[in-house]
Amino acid sequence: PEHCFFLSNTEAWAAKSLSSDTIRKTTNGGTTWSTVFTNTSTGSGMKTIWFCDSNMGFQSRTLAQIQKTTNGGATWSNMTTPLTSSEIMNDFYFFSPTLGWAVGNNGVVLKYTE
């Protein structure tokens, strides 16, 4: 995987982006993994993921996109951001499901509040 995120010692997500974007999830510490999301139409678009809890998560994509899920990664919705097409978010950090930060290239830092 290109990026892994561990919510606990048993629950984690692993993301890869090659010919298609795929997110897999484990709930038993990595003994078994199931695919929760596959997107074959974009490919190479996913950059990083972060989950605040078992349902709410974020992913950054190329072309200045940030997406949010509220169902554990099964579906994703585009978020409105002030990013330009050359800005890519490289990582997230959330203090809670309602407060977080995204950092990217060109010195971009975004604050998320809900």
N, C-alpha and C positions, 0 to 999 in steps of 0.2 A: 504493500500500500504506500501511497505517497504521503498520507497524513493519517494519524491515529489520534483519537481523543478518548480518554478514560474518565468516565463520570464516577466510577467506584472500582473496587477490585474485581467486580463481576460484570459490570456493564460498560461497554465500549463500542465505538464506531471506527471503522477503517474505510478510507476513501482512496480511490485511484482514478486517474484520468488518462486514458490512452486513446483507443479507438472509440471508447464510450466512457461516460462517467458512471461509476458504481460506488455505492455506499453499502457496506455490510455491517451488521451489528451482532454482538454477542451479549448474552445475559448470564453466562456461566463461566466467566473468567477466560474465555477464549477456547474452551473445549470444542464448541461448535459455533459457526457463524452463519447468519442468514442474510441474503440480499434484501435490503429494504428499499433501494432506489437504483434504477438504471436509466440513463438518458443516452440513447444512441444518436440523437439528432445533433448534439452539440460537440461532443468529444473534445478532449484537451482543454476544457473550460474551467474545471474545478481547481481551486488553489488551496483552500484550507477549510476546516470545519471546527465548530465548537458547540457543545451542548450545555445548556443551563440546567436541564433536568431530563427525565426520560422522554419528554415530548418536544420541548422547545429547543431549537438549534438554529445555527446560522452557517452559511457557507459563502465564501467569496469565489467569484468567477472572473475570468478574463473580461475585458471590455467594461470594466468599472461596475460590475454587478455584485450586489449582496442579496442573498436570498435567505428567507426564514421558513422554518417548518414548525408546526405546532402538533404534529402527529408522529414524532420519532424519526422523521426523515422520509416518510412515504411520499409526501408531496411537498413542493417548495414554491414560495411566492416571491416575486421580485419586490425589493424594498426601494423606496425613493431615496436617493442620496444626491449630494452635490458633486459627485465625482465626475471627472471628464474621462473620455475613452482611454486616455493613456495612463490612468491611475488604477493600480491593482492593489487590493488589500491583501496583505501577506499573513496577518494573524489577528486573532481576537482574544480578548480577555474579559470575562464577565464576573462581576462581584455578586450579581443576583440576576434573576430573569428580567429585571427591569432596569439594570444599570450595567453597561459594558462599554468597551472601547475596541476600535478596529484601527490597525496601523498598516500603512502601505508604503509604496514607493513614492519618491518625490517629497518625502517628509509629511505625508498626509496622515492625520490622526482624526478619527471620527468618534464622537460620543453617542451612545445609544441610550435613550431613556424611554420608558413607556408608562 
